[in-house]
Structure formats: structure tokens, C-alpha cells
Amino acid sequence: MNRDENISVLRETVRLLERKLGLLNEIQASCCGVTFAQCHAIVEIGRAKSISLNDLANILGLDKSTMSRTVNHLVNSHLAVREIEPKDRRYILISLTEEGWNTYKTIEAEMNAYFAQVYHRLPEDKRAQVVESLQLLLQALAANECCQKCM
């Protein structure tokens, strides 16, 4: 394959991978009674234990108003709470409620089980190579974020 063909194959492979993972996330998220965006927010809040709205929006690549609506829904659904940072009262921290923690644990357990199955379906001698290649791809994508709007 020549360079242009390799680039086309890379683009198509990433597009299909993104679609497959997006569909998987939507299916998994709907099983827990939350939307795709809420699922991602719950996972990031759970991993951070407590996080600001700005930091959460930055991690998820969303604008603050979109993130605020998502968090409002989580709060109204009793999955998250907002708390004022004691050191800076202008700073709002978001954390999960007990129900939110249960949802987070369910999402994490289901996704871990799914990806364990995927991992074990890879040829054993290629598993480390696949993981390393995906990490390299992610680094290359992060270093070249000039065209997010057209992806």
C-alpha cells in the first residue's frame, strides 16, 4: 500500500472504531438509565471523586453550558451533588451521591467485563501490540487537534 492508501485506511479504521465504541457506549449507558453524555460525566466524576464543572467540561471536551445542563440532570436525578469549595466559594465541586456511585460502579464493571472479552479475543501474541498501537494513535490524535470540528 502507498502512503495515501495507508492514510485512507487509517481514517476509515478510526471512523469505524469510533462508531463501534460510540454505539457500545450508548447501549451500555442506556442500560444504566442515563444518556451517553451523562454516562461519561458519571465516569469522570467517579474517577476524580470530586471535580469542578470547568475541569469536567475540559476533560470531556464540552463547553461549560452543555456540561452544566448535563450536571443539572445528574443532580435532579439524585446521581450527583454540587458543593461549594470551602477555600474558594466561587468554585463549585461536583461529586456523586450514593446512587451515583452505584451507577458508576455498574458502568465500570460492565465496561471492564466487555473489554476483557475483547482483549481475550485478540491473538495472545498481538495483545500488547494492539494496546501500544492504540496508545500511540491516541497520542498522535491529541497532538494534532486542529480539526476536531470536521471529524
Buried (B, 14 or more C-beta within 10 A) or exposed (E): EEEEEEEEEEEEEEEEEEEEEEEBBEEBBEEBEBBBBBBBBBBBBBEBEEBBBEBBBEBBEBEEEEBBEBBEBBBEBEBBBEEEEEEEEEEBBBBBBEEBBEBBEBBBEBBEEEEEEEEEEEEEEEEEEEEEEEEEBEEEEEEEEEEEEEE
